């Protein structure tokens, strides 16, 4: 019986060629905490600081998730450091466009890396499930950032007055789930 269990463990390791072993649960946890706490923290200055820390935690946990070898670590750092720095620069002064561009590029890299891992996984493990949910949440956050960028570049692109990130994340999730309530719609050709 012990030999059979050992053989199954070896097969699982071989079947999942890229080892993000245990790393994706940190990313999932940071994404869930960010999305759950955002509505409660966006109103105060200390809350906004906490949100910035949470965004930084997501960036760092995403970097940790994709840093399973030297080349991915280097690419992750190359894309993640500007996203991290502009996240903090955006906090008090409003370099929104630069911040969103760097965040989008980094999140796209993370999404592609995790999707590559998920596609190659033959055996469904808890890590594969963490990665799947993380990808779903990251897609929504990435599109929310893209919508924010579109709104910053082309004001009035959405049918609500002065759309903020929470409304655009809501729009992203309602679009992804195909609910599309219609309370927010894209009105510009760019959007």
PEGIPE-V980093 format. One line per field, one symbol per residue. ss: DSSP state (A for helix, B for strand, O for the rest). psi: psi as a letter, one per 20 degrees, with the letter a starting at -180 (. if undefined). burial: 1 if it has 9 or more other ideal C-beta (glycine too) atoms within 8 Angstrom, else 0. Layout:
ss->???
psi->???
burial->???
//
This chain:
ss->OAAAAAAAAAAAAAAOOOOOOOOAAAAAAAAAAAAAAAAAAOOOAAAAAAAAAAAAAAAAAAAAAAOOOAAAAAAAAAAAAAAAAAAAAAAAAOOAAAAAAAAAAAAAAAAAAAAAAAAAOOOOOAAAAAAAAAAAAAAAAAAAAAAAAAAAAOOOOBOOOOOOAAAAAAAAAAAAOOOOOOOOOBOOOOO
psi->ghhggggggghghhhnhpnkoihhhgggghgggghhighiiihrghghgghhggghggghhgghhjlirgghggggghhhghggghghhhghhlmgggghghgggghgggggghhgghhiphporhhhgghghggghhgghghghghggghhgnqjiqjqpmprghhhggggghghjkgmhihpqpiqhg.
burial->00000000001100110001001111111111111011001100001111110111111111111110000110111011011101111110001111111111111111101111110110101011111111111111111111111111010011000010011111111111000000010001001
//
